[in-house]
Amino acid sequence: MTLSLELPVIETKQETPDVKSIKLSFNNQRLDYKPGQYMMIEFDVIDEENGSTRPLSIASSPTEDFLLFSTKISQSLFKQRFNSLKAGDKVKLKGPMGIFTLKEDAKEAVLLGGGIGITPFRDMVKYCCDKKLKIKLTLLYSNRTPADIVYKDEWAVFEEENPNLKVVHTITESTAGWLGRTGRVNEAMIKEFCSDLDNSLFYICGPPGMVEGLSNLLKTMNVPQSNVKIEKFAGY
Ligand SMILES: Cc1cc2nc3c(=O)[nH]c(=O)nc-3n(C[C@H](O)[C@H](O)[C@H](O)COP(=O)(O)OP(=O)(O)OC[C@H]3O[C@@H](n4cnc5c(N)ncnc54)[C@H](O)[C@@H]3O)c2cc1C
């Protein structure tokens, strides 16, 4: 059911040099949503071209007692307002919406995220940890530099909690001191971590160009299209 809510900010956090998060309190209200869904957020700004609302994926799991949203700060009036929020401010939001949702009885799922396209995956991963779901879950998370990794400290904690979870970071810009994987997510990387291409579910989220590129790659790898779910963060 779609609800209109007005919830207070309880915390803000600078996640990376250009990504900011806000945590909202439920204020004793209930919101039923599925991991992967998004909300429409509205601010009192007048942006004649792009309006005063933006869809933002819910980054917190339904098992958590707050709502988390993260966004890349741009010059738009919406983002500038987001960036200026402080504890106690009220935020108007409508939802939940979307069909980019976790299939809880999947055997194996591969999450392909780029940059800020990680938000619905934090929700899904945390949900699998808290619910102790048996899904074999692999997150291949691509960023330009290590400094761009969002929720940086949480990934190792989630892996400790969930023996079925593997988080793989890859960095696309050469960075001194980075000892992990480099380069874009490619066929070899997907095959290395996915044991059953025919029966795994694939979720892709990020800027439209990245989503289209990876979606085409899976097509050339003969992954059944019915097993591929995408969420394009239009506007990037
Ligand atoms: C389902 C969904 C979930 C999302 N979740 C997140 C999230 O969790 N975090 C996050 O940071 N972003 C998310 N986004 C993207 C977000 O809604 C904004 O579009 C994006 O952050 C850019 O907003 P902006 O205010 O910076 O730029 P804008 O002022 O919106 O403009 C950026 C440019 O993109 C163009 N543009 C805007 N919208 C569209 C569109 N729909 N199609 C084509 N061009 C467009 C504008 O005309 C402009 O040139 C999500 C998008 C969708 C669809």
The ligand as a Tripos MOL2 file, in Angstrom:
@<TRIPOS>MOLECULE
LIG
   53    58     1     0     0
SMALL
NO_CHARGES

@<TRIPOS>ATOM
      1 C1         13.8150    3.8270   -8.9580 C.3       1 LIG1
      2 C2         14.9220    4.8370   -8.7460 C.ar      1 LIG1
      3 C3         15.6480    4.8060   -7.5650 C.ar      1 LIG1
      4 C4         16.6740    5.7200   -7.3520 C.ar      1 LIG1
      5 N1         17.3930    5.6580   -6.1910 N.ar      1 LIG1
      6 C5         18.4050    6.5330   -5.9990 C.ar      1 LIG1
      7 C6         19.1860    6.4730   -4.8080 C.ar      1 LIG1
      8 O1         18.9860    5.6410   -3.9160 O.2       1 LIG1
      9 N2         20.1790    7.3880   -4.6650 N.ar      1 LIG1
     10 C7         20.4320    8.3360   -5.6390 C.ar      1 LIG1
     11 O2         21.3540    9.1390   -5.4550 O.2       1 LIG1
     12 N3         19.7230    8.3960   -6.7670 N.ar      1 LIG1
     13 C8         18.7110    7.5340   -6.9690 C.ar      1 LIG1
     14 N4         17.9630    7.6310   -8.1160 N.ar      1 LIG1
     15 C9         18.2160    8.7590   -9.0420 C.3       1 LIG1
     16 C10        17.5720   10.0400   -8.4630 C.3       1 LIG1
     17 O3         16.1740    9.9100   -8.3990 O.3       1 LIG1
     18 C11        17.9010   11.2860   -9.2790 C.3       1 LIG1
     19 O4         17.3700   11.2270  -10.5510 O.3       1 LIG1
     20 C12        19.3620   11.5190   -9.4200 C.3       1 LIG1
     21 O5         19.9090   11.4570   -8.1130 O.3       1 LIG1
     22 C13        19.6740   12.8660  -10.0810 C.3       1 LIG1
     23 O6         19.0490   13.8860   -9.3410 O.3       1 LIG1
     24 P1         19.6450   15.3690   -9.3070 P.3       1 LIG1
     25 O7         18.6970   16.1800   -8.4900 O.co2     1 LIG1
     26 O8         21.0640   15.3260   -8.8860 O.co2     1 LIG1
     27 O9         19.6730   15.8330  -10.7980 O.3       1 LIG1
     28 P2         18.4380   16.3610  -11.6520 P.3       1 LIG1
     29 O10        18.1460   17.7820  -11.2980 O.co2     1 LIG1
     30 O11        17.3060   15.4200  -11.5100 O.co2     1 LIG1
     31 O12        18.9540   16.3450  -13.1460 O.3       1 LIG1
     32 C14        20.0490   15.6200  -13.6680 C.3       1 LIG1
     33 C15        19.9040   15.5170  -15.1930 C.3       1 LIG1
     34 O13        19.2370   14.2950  -15.5150 O.3       1 LIG1
     35 C16        18.0580   14.5410  -16.2680 C.3       1 LIG1
     36 N5         17.0320   13.6110  -15.7790 N.ar      1 LIG1
     37 C17        16.4370   13.6390  -14.5720 C.ar      1 LIG1
     38 N6         15.5430   12.6420  -14.4600 N.ar      1 LIG1
     39 C18        15.5590   11.9990  -15.6340 C.ar      1 LIG1
     40 C19        14.8470   10.8860  -16.1380 C.ar      1 LIG1
     41 N7         13.9230   10.2540  -15.4160 N.pl3     1 LIG1
     42 N8         15.1490   10.4580  -17.3880 N.ar      1 LIG1
     43 C20        16.0720   11.0920  -18.1280 C.ar      1 LIG1
     44 N9         16.7620   12.1730  -17.7020 N.ar      1 LIG1
     45 C21        16.5190   12.5980  -16.4810 C.ar      1 LIG1
     46 C22        17.7080   15.9830  -16.0100 C.3       1 LIG1
     47 O14        16.9360   16.5520  -17.0380 O.3       1 LIG1
     48 C23        19.0760   16.6310  -15.8470 C.3       1 LIG1
     49 O15        19.6530   16.9460  -17.0840 O.3       1 LIG1
     50 C24        16.9570    6.7020   -8.3510 C.ar      1 LIG1
     51 C25        16.2190    6.7360   -9.5300 C.ar      1 LIG1
     52 C26        15.2140    5.8090   -9.7310 C.ar      1 LIG1
     53 C27        14.4360    5.8540  -11.0280 C.3       1 LIG1
@<TRIPOS>BOND
     1     1     2 1
     2     2     3 ar
     3     2    52 ar
     4     3     4 ar
     5     4     5 ar
     6     4    50 ar
     7     5     6 ar
     8     6     7 ar
     9     6    13 1
    10     7     8 2
    11     7     9 ar
    12     9    10 ar
    13    10    11 2
    14    10    12 ar
    15    12    13 ar
    16    13    14 ar
    17    14    15 1
    18    14    50 ar
    19    15    16 1
    20    16    17 1
    21    16    18 1
    22    18    19 1
    23    18    20 1
    24    20    21 1
    25    20    22 1
    26    22    23 1
    27    23    24 1
    28    24    25 2
    29    24    26 1
    30    24    27 1
    31    27    28 1
    32    28    29 2
    33    28    30 1
    34    28    31 1
    35    31    32 1
    36    32    33 1
    37    33    34 1
    38    33    48 1
    39    34    35 1
    40    35    36 1
    41    35    46 1
    42    36    37 ar
    43    36    45 ar
    44    37    38 ar
    45    38    39 ar
    46    39    40 ar
    47    39    45 ar
    48    40    41 1
    49    40    42 ar
    50    42    43 ar
    51    43    44 ar
    52    44    45 ar
    53    46    47 1
    54    46    48 1
    55    48    49 1
    56    50    51 ar
    57    51    52 ar
    58    52    53 1
@<TRIPOS>SUBSTRUCTURE
     1 LIG1         1 GROUP 0 **** ****
